[in-house]
């Protein structure tokens, strides 16, 4: 019995990378997460600025290990990239 060679993810086949849909997912997730980080950070900054910084850093620190493990999964890698970009954009918007 002949088996096909394993692809990069061990499914027995290798597919081309879906760049167009992946970049669309990154842009959409980045937009949503940037809006969420900005809105939540601004609301907390009205209470106390240090609270906003502390909650943002704790949230990112808590999510980072899980995101690091998921970074090579076929679909979630696009979502993780969008979340990372969105958090950075949200933080830049909060600083501006």
Secondary structure as GFF3:
##gff-version 3
##sequence-region A 1 96
A	DSSP	alpha_helix	19	47	.	.	.	ID=ss1
A	DSSP	alpha_helix	49	70	.	.	.	ID=ss2
A	DSSP	alpha_helix	76	95	.	.	.	ID=ss3
###
